[in-house]
Amino acid sequence: MSAIAGPSRIPWNITRQSRLFSSSSRRRAQRPDHVESEEVVRAKLRDRGYHLGVTRYLNSLAEEFAHPLPGQKAKWLGGNHPYPLNPSFRPPPPLGNQTQDFIYQELCRGVKTTGALAAEFNVSKARVEAIRKLKEVEQEFIRQGLPLQRAFLEAMEPLLGNAASASIRNRYDQQLHVDIAARAEDPATIVELEEEHRFDAGIGDTGAFGDPALASKEGTQLPAFELRDEDLSAAVRRQQQAESQAAEEAAANGEKVEINQGEWTAEQQAFPNPGYVKEKLDFAKREERLRREEKVLPQTTFTPSSGRTWRFVDVSSEKQKQAGVVQRMEKKREKRREKKQQRKDMERLAKAAT
């Protein structure tokens, strides 16, 4: 919620022109001063035949929405989603105005980045940027002397479950941490963060709503890990070493070494994984490829009660591992080109000076 929400955002001339074509204003002008009671309204609806649906709704579901308690959490008509006919729409929990002010102050200080604030408050980076733009518009409203809907804000926040805290500026405020924990457990927040992580990784950013220029760009594969038996991995490595040693001895004796390029390796047979690419491997590069795939991560080995040791092994594509090397090589080439261009410029200036 924000104080700039409400009718004051619409320019006066637009509202004046729209009212010229509106018939609701004429009906409001002809409305009598006295207001009919709820019993009279229900009696009229009953006479018109609306008592079957309206009365049942007013006496059942509408009771808890008629008189909300201060500080009560938001209640939707459809349970966990606001629209019963659209169960796929589950908006993330709204942020209170004071929480937005706190995030905007941290952004203005420049100490924390957008990603750090998003991780601290369990929101997406897009929401942090939206808060920054919203507060900038609010500051512009204040500078121009435009009215802010403070009353609307104070009335709507309790209905949405955003209880204002007097010590919101204190980073150790209990209510602030309760709200952060509640957003972390909300399914809509998890979906929003997962979509943002996929977009940052280059997955799903093309499609019908993406940039056509990125249609042929290959996305970055996220790391994939699987749990492997340490004893079985050691047996596979011993088998591979025996095969490699036998092949070296055969090559040293002048014998012909047959390479079964269409057959899976011992590791692929021991740990079948859909991520393995069925491609023909050269025997000379097989050991180097297996060493890259057998990279052990720190603090990922553990021994359960069965006594067998297990560990997490990175089984993602090799292209992801080579991406960092390619980027570093490209930076080195760029630096060499810049130095070469600088030398040419210095030589040109020296010739011009002589």
C-alpha positions as CSV (number, residue, x, y, z in Angstrom):
1,M,0.0,0.0,0.0
2,S,1.1,3.6,-0.6
3,A,-0.3,7.0,0.2
4,I,-0.5,8.0,-3.5
5,A,-3.1,5.3,-4.2
6,G,-6.6,6.7,-4.7
7,P,-8.5,9.1,-6.8
8,S,-6.0,11.9,-6.3
9,R,-3.7,10.4,-9.0
10,I,-6.2,11.2,-11.7
11,P,-5.8,14.8,-13.1
12,W,-8.7,17.1,-12.4
13,N,-9.5,17.9,-16.1
14,I,-9.8,14.2,-16.9
15,T,-12.2,13.5,-14.1
16,R,-14.2,16.6,-15.0
17,Q,-14.6,15.4,-18.6
18,S,-15.5,11.9,-17.6
19,R,-18.2,13.2,-15.2
20,L,-19.9,15.0,-18.2
21,F,-20.6,11.5,-19.7
22,S,-21.5,9.8,-16.4
23,S,-25.0,9.1,-15.3
24,S,-24.1,7.9,-11.8
25,S,-23.4,11.5,-10.7
26,R,-27.0,12.5,-11.7
27,R,-28.4,9.6,-9.7
28,R,-26.3,10.6,-6.7
29,A,-27.7,14.2,-7.0
30,Q,-31.3,12.9,-7.0
31,R,-30.7,10.4,-4.1
32,P,-32.7,11.3,-1.0
33,D,-31.0,12.3,2.2
34,H,-32.4,9.5,4.3
35,V,-30.7,6.1,4.0
36,E,-32.8,2.9,4.1
37,S,-32.0,0.4,6.8
38,E,-30.6,-3.0,6.1
39,E,-33.9,-4.7,6.9
40,V,-35.8,-2.6,4.4
41,V,-33.2,-3.4,1.7
42,R,-33.4,-7.1,2.4
43,A,-37.2,-7.0,2.3
44,K,-37.2,-5.2,-1.1
45,L,-34.7,-7.8,-2.4
46,R,-36.9,-10.6,-1.1
47,D,-39.9,-9.1,-2.9
48,R,-37.9,-8.9,-6.2
49,G,-36.9,-12.6,-5.9
50,Y,-33.2,-12.0,-4.9
51,H,-33.6,-13.5,-1.4
52,L,-32.4,-16.9,-2.5
53,G,-28.9,-15.9,-3.3
54,V,-28.3,-12.5,-1.6
55,T,-29.7,-13.4,1.8
56,R,-27.9,-16.7,1.9
57,Y,-24.6,-14.9,1.0
58,L,-25.2,-12.1,3.6
59,N,-25.9,-14.6,6.3
60,S,-23.0,-17.0,5.6
61,L,-19.9,-15.8,3.8
62,A,-20.4,-12.0,4.1
63,E,-20.6,-12.1,7.9
64,E,-16.8,-12.2,8.4
65,F,-16.2,-9.5,5.7
66,A,-18.9,-7.1,7.0
67,H,-17.1,-6.0,10.2
68,P,-13.3,-6.7,10.0
69,L,-11.3,-6.4,13.1
70,P,-8.3,-4.0,13.3
71,G,-5.1,-5.7,12.5
72,Q,-6.8,-8.8,11.1
73,K,-5.1,-10.6,8.3
74,A,-6.5,-10.3,4.8
75,K,-9.3,-12.7,3.9
76,W,-10.1,-13.6,0.4
77,L,-13.4,-14.9,-1.0
78,G,-11.6,-17.9,-2.5
79,G,-9.6,-19.0,0.5
80,N,-5.9,-18.5,-0.4
81,H,-6.7,-16.5,-3.6
82,P,-8.8,-13.4,-4.0
83,Y,-10.9,-14.5,-7.0
84,P,-12.7,-17.8,-6.7
85,L,-13.0,-18.2,-10.5
86,N,-9.3,-17.6,-11.0
87,P,-7.5,-19.9,-8.6
88,S,-4.2,-19.4,-10.4
89,F,-4.0,-15.8,-9.4
90,R,-2.2,-15.7,-6.0
91,P,-0.6,-12.3,-5.4
92,P,2.2,-12.1,-3.0
93,P,1.5,-10.4,0.4
94,P,1.5,-6.6,0.2
95,L,4.2,-4.5,1.8
96,G,3.2,-1.9,4.4
97,N,3.9,1.8,3.7
98,Q,6.4,2.0,6.6
99,T,8.3,-1.1,5.3
100,Q,8.4,0.6,1.9
101,D,9.8,3.7,3.5
102,F,12.5,1.7,5.2
103,I,13.5,0.0,1.9
104,Y,13.6,3.3,0.1
105,Q,15.8,4.9,2.8
106,E,18.2,2.0,2.5
107,L,18.3,2.5,-1.3
108,C,18.9,6.2,-0.9
109,R,21.8,5.5,1.5
110,G,23.5,3.4,-1.2
111,V,25.0,1.0,1.3
112,K,23.0,-2.1,0.2
113,T,22.2,-3.1,-3.3
114,T,18.8,-4.0,-4.7
115,G,19.6,-7.7,-4.5
116,A,20.7,-7.4,-0.9
117,L,17.5,-5.7,0.1
118,A,15.4,-8.2,-1.9
119,A,17.1,-11.1,0.0
120,E,16.7,-9.3,3.3
121,F,13.0,-8.7,3.0
122,N,12.1,-11.9,1.0
123,V,10.9,-10.0,-2.0
124,S,12.0,-9.9,-5.7
125,K,14.3,-7.3,-7.1
126,A,11.5,-6.1,-9.3
127,R,9.4,-5.2,-6.3
128,V,12.3,-3.3,-4.7
129,E,12.7,-1.3,-8.0
130,A,8.9,-0.7,-8.0
131,I,9.1,0.6,-4.5
132,R,11.9,3.0,-5.5
133,K,9.9,4.3,-8.4
134,L,6.7,4.6,-6.3
135,K,8.5,6.6,-3.6
136,E,10.0,8.9,-6.1
137,V,6.5,9.6,-7.5
138,E,5.4,10.2,-3.9
139,Q,8.2,12.7,-3.3
140,E,7.3,14.5,-6.5
141,F,3.6,14.7,-5.3
142,I,4.8,16.3,-2.1
143,R,7.1,18.7,-4.0
144,Q,4.2,19.8,-6.2
145,G,1.8,20.1,-3.3
146,L,-0.6,17.4,-4.5
147,P,-2.7,15.7,-1.8
148,L,-1.9,12.2,-0.6
149,Q,-4.5,9.7,0.4
150,R,-3.3,9.2,3.9
151,A,-6.8,8.3,5.2
152,F,-7.3,5.7,2.5
153,L,-3.9,4.3,3.3
154,E,-4.6,4.1,7.1
155,A,-7.9,2.4,6.5
156,M,-6.7,-0.2,3.9
157,E,-3.6,-1.4,5.6
158,P,-5.4,-3.1,8.6
159,L,-7.7,-4.8,6.1
160,L,-4.7,-6.2,4.2
161,G,-3.0,-7.4,7.4
162,N,-0.2,-4.8,7.3
163,A,-0.2,-3.6,10.9
164,A,1.8,-0.5,11.3
165,S,4.7,-0.7,13.7
166,A,5.9,2.3,15.7
167,S,9.5,1.1,15.6
168,I,9.7,0.1,12.0
169,R,12.9,2.1,11.6
170,N,14.6,-0.3,14.0
171,R,16.0,-3.2,12.0
172,Y,15.6,-5.5,15.1
173,D,11.9,-4.8,15.3
174,Q,10.0,-8.0,16.0
175,Q,7.0,-7.2,13.8
176,L,9.3,-6.5,10.8
177,H,10.9,-10.0,11.2
178,V,7.5,-11.6,11.6
179,D,6.4,-10.1,8.3
180,I,9.6,-11.2,6.6
181,A,9.2,-14.7,7.8
182,A,5.5,-14.7,6.7
183,R,6.5,-13.6,3.2
184,A,9.2,-16.4,3.0
185,E,6.5,-19.0,3.7
186,D,3.9,-17.6,1.2
187,P,3.6,-19.7,-2.0
188,A,3.2,-16.6,-4.1
189,T,6.5,-15.2,-2.9
190,I,8.3,-18.5,-3.7
191,V,6.8,-18.6,-7.2
192,E,7.8,-14.9,-7.8
193,L,11.4,-15.5,-6.6
194,E,11.7,-18.7,-8.7
195,E,10.6,-16.9,-11.8
196,E,13.0,-14.1,-11.2
197,H,15.9,-16.6,-10.7
198,R,15.0,-18.3,-13.9
199,F,14.9,-15.0,-15.8
200,D,18.3,-14.0,-14.3
201,A,19.8,-17.3,-15.4
202,G,18.6,-16.8,-18.9
203,I,15.9,-19.5,-18.8
204,G,12.5,-18.5,-20.2
205,D,13.4,-15.0,-21.2
206,T,12.5,-15.5,-24.8
207,G,9.1,-17.0,-25.7
208,A,6.2,-15.0,-26.9
209,F,6.8,-12.0,-24.6
210,G,10.6,-12.0,-24.7
211,D,13.1,-10.1,-26.8
212,P,13.2,-11.5,-30.4
213,A,16.9,-10.8,-30.5
214,L,17.5,-13.4,-27.7
215,A,15.6,-16.1,-29.5
216,S,18.8,-17.8,-30.7
217,K,20.7,-17.2,-27.5
218,E,21.5,-20.2,-25.5
219,G,20.5,-20.0,-21.8
220,T,22.8,-20.8,-18.9
221,Q,22.2,-24.2,-17.3
222,L,21.7,-24.2,-13.6
223,P,23.9,-26.5,-11.4
224,A,22.4,-30.0,-11.1
225,F,23.5,-32.3,-8.2
226,E,22.8,-35.9,-7.5
227,L,23.6,-38.1,-4.5
228,R,26.1,-40.9,-5.3
229,D,27.5,-43.8,-3.3
230,E,31.1,-43.2,-2.5
231,D,32.1,-46.9,-2.5
232,L,30.5,-47.4,-5.9
233,S,32.2,-44.2,-7.2
234,A,35.6,-45.6,-6.0
235,A,34.9,-48.9,-7.8
236,V,34.1,-47.1,-11.0
237,R,37.3,-45.0,-10.8
238,R,39.4,-48.2,-10.2
239,Q,37.7,-49.8,-13.3
240,Q,38.4,-46.7,-15.4
241,Q,42.0,-46.6,-14.2
242,A,42.4,-50.3,-15.1
243,E,41.0,-49.7,-18.6
244,S,43.2,-46.7,-19.1
245,Q,46.3,-48.6,-18.0
246,A,45.5,-51.5,-20.2
247,A,45.0,-49.2,-23.2
248,E,48.3,-47.5,-22.5
249,E,50.1,-50.8,-22.3
250,A,48.5,-52.0,-25.5
251,A,49.5,-48.8,-27.3
252,A,53.1,-49.1,-26.0
253,N,53.3,-52.7,-27.3
254,G,52.2,-51.5,-30.7
255,E,48.8,-53.1,-30.5
256,K,45.7,-51.5,-32.0
257,V,43.4,-50.0,-29.4
258,E,39.7,-50.3,-30.2
259,I,37.5,-47.4,-29.1
260,N,33.8,-48.2,-28.5
261,Q,32.6,-44.7,-29.2
262,G,28.9,-45.7,-29.2
263,E,29.1,-47.4,-25.8
264,W,28.5,-45.6,-22.5
265,T,31.4,-45.3,-20.0
266,A,31.5,-47.2,-16.7
267,E,30.4,-44.1,-14.8
268,Q,27.3,-43.6,-17.0
269,Q,26.4,-47.3,-16.6
270,A,26.8,-47.0,-12.8
271,F,24.9,-43.7,-12.5
272,P,22.3,-43.5,-15.3
273,N,21.3,-39.9,-15.6
274,P,19.1,-38.2,-18.3
275,G,21.5,-35.3,-18.3
276,Y,24.2,-37.3,-20.0
277,V,24.5,-36.4,-23.7
278,K,24.7,-39.4,-26.0
279,E,27.7,-38.3,-28.0
280,K,30.8,-40.0,-29.3
281,L,33.7,-39.4,-27.0
282,D,37.4,-39.6,-27.9
283,F,39.3,-42.0,-25.7
284,A,42.2,-39.5,-25.1
285,K,39.7,-36.9,-23.7
286,R,37.7,-39.2,-21.6
287,E,39.8,-39.1,-18.4
288,E,39.9,-35.3,-18.5
289,R,36.1,-35.1,-18.9
290,L,35.6,-37.5,-16.0
291,R,37.9,-35.5,-13.7
292,R,35.9,-32.4,-14.4
293,E,32.6,-34.2,-13.6
294,E,34.1,-35.8,-10.4
295,K,34.8,-32.5,-8.8
296,V,34.1,-32.9,-5.1
297,L,32.4,-29.9,-3.4
298,P,33.5,-28.9,0.2
299,Q,31.4,-30.1,3.1
300,T,29.2,-32.3,0.9
301,T,30.4,-35.7,2.0
302,F,28.6,-37.5,4.9
303,T,28.3,-41.0,6.3
304,P,24.8,-42.2,7.4
305,S,24.1,-44.9,9.9
306,S,24.6,-47.6,7.2
307,G,28.3,-46.9,7.2
308,R,28.6,-46.1,3.5
309,T,29.9,-42.7,2.5
310,W,27.8,-40.5,0.2
311,R,28.5,-37.1,-1.5
312,F,26.9,-34.6,-3.9
313,V,28.5,-34.5,-7.4
314,D,28.0,-31.8,-10.0
315,V,26.4,-33.5,-13.0
316,S,25.5,-30.3,-14.9
317,S,26.6,-29.7,-18.5
318,E,30.3,-29.1,-19.3
319,K,29.3,-25.9,-21.1
320,Q,28.5,-24.2,-17.9
321,K,31.9,-25.1,-16.5
322,Q,33.6,-23.8,-19.6
323,A,31.6,-20.5,-19.6
324,G,33.8,-18.9,-17.0
325,V,37.0,-19.9,-18.9
326,V,35.6,-18.5,-22.2
327,Q,34.7,-15.2,-20.4
328,R,38.1,-14.8,-18.9
329,M,39.8,-15.5,-22.3
330,E,37.6,-13.0,-23.9
331,K,38.6,-10.4,-21.3
332,K,42.3,-11.1,-21.9
333,R,41.8,-10.7,-25.6
334,E,40.0,-7.4,-25.1
335,K,42.9,-6.1,-22.8
336,R,45.5,-7.2,-25.4
337,R,43.6,-5.3,-28.1
338,E,43.4,-2.2,-25.9
339,K,47.1,-2.3,-25.2
340,K,47.9,-2.8,-28.9
341,Q,45.7,0.2,-29.8
342,Q,47.4,2.3,-27.1
343,R,50.8,1.5,-28.5
344,K,49.7,2.5,-32.0
345,D,48.3,5.8,-30.6
346,M,51.6,6.5,-28.8
347,E,53.6,5.8,-31.9
348,R,51.4,8.0,-34.0
349,L,51.7,10.9,-31.5
350,A,55.5,10.4,-31.4
351,K,55.7,10.6,-35.2
352,A,53.5,13.7,-35.2
353,A,55.7,15.4,-32.6
354,T,58.9,14.7,-34.6
